[in-house]
Amino acid sequence: MALPPAASADPATPGAYPTASSATRVSGRFFDTCTAPSLSALAAWRGTSPYTGVNIYFGGRNRGCAQPNLTAAWVRSASAANWSLVPTYFGDQPFCVFGSKPYRYAASGAAARGAADGADAVAKAKALGMLAGSALYADVEHYDRAASGCIGAVRTYVSEWTRALHRSGYLAGVYVHQDSGLRDLAASYLTTSLARPDAVWMARWDNVATVTGWPTAGNTLWAEWQRAKQYRGDHVETWGGVSMNVDSDIIKGPVATVARSYRVTSSGSLNVRSGPSSAYPIVGSLAANSTAAVICQARGQVVGSSGVWDRISTGGFVSDYYVSTPSQTTFSAPLQRCSYPGQVNISTPVNTRSGPGTSYAVNGTLQGGALAYVACQKAGTLVGTTRVWDQLVDGRWLSDYYVSNSSNSTYAAPVPRCP
């Protein structure tokens, strides 16, 4: 039987991940408020409220609130306190947007503005310490779909926003109203000329906290840890004696990736290697008792009691056995498994398997356009133009032929080899 062809680039534009990168995905509730809260307010809400994440408006010409708290130090501290961060960029709005936002783009300027906002968002995210692999969400407010050229302008803006983020190794999200942006992006989900965003965050204030059953985007669209919903609008909540005016949200999807600091526990200097094994070349070292800025964790060679390796902010790997993470034997929450997502690049569902080959049992599927959260790669049976197979963070395997990344014929840097 002939294989379905892999898409050349669009709509699943491939990401170009640098070595010091990884995606972070979460499932839970978060809140958004106009100004990033103080760290003391976050501490009061942590454990007393139902929320484990917070939205931050980190840039954009239409951002309406001052951000006195929002610094790289705040980002590190909030992340260290186990808050997941949902970064939102409030850039230019379409000419047909409802309301009074001052900065708008015409239909003829949508492509240029989407690319410019995407590039600015990447620069601002980097300055705050949100690493490549992070999802950045463009705020697209409710607009008049009946206005001539409006729908096309929004689709073009989001497409160029997506391409700009992918070029720098970031995931492209978008915040949209259920009756305008979500409806129109769902209708163009399988277009061959526009880049598809990696995640959608829908506004529908019905007090139903769910990421499925949406009326304007079926469950097969953005189906794999790619959804968030704002289910309640402006209201005041009080937790731990601190009151804030917030919107309430739920997410099962990607958020910001921020490095976490741990102590090097080895008696001497600790070798940093290019991959998760002593077979990889040494690319640096960390002094005993120094700080390791850990991005994520991967499976690798067993050292001492642990087969876990930590990817650090230089892009290299160190054995977790010599780092003061919570566990010396296994993965340590809240650190994530290292992953380098690519979209499934065909329109039909693709089988996942229990091993790297077509002879292994089918153990699931990924929908077209779903994010394949790739943890590592290994040689397997030939599919299309490649023998490379991807192991996902949940253990399933998928032929790399169906994943949009930097190659459809060989291994894709910086994804490590599976042990």
Disulfide bonds with the S-S distance in Angstrom:
Cys34-Cys65 1.72
Cys96-Cys150 1.82
Cys296-Cys338 2.00
Cys376-Cys418 2.09
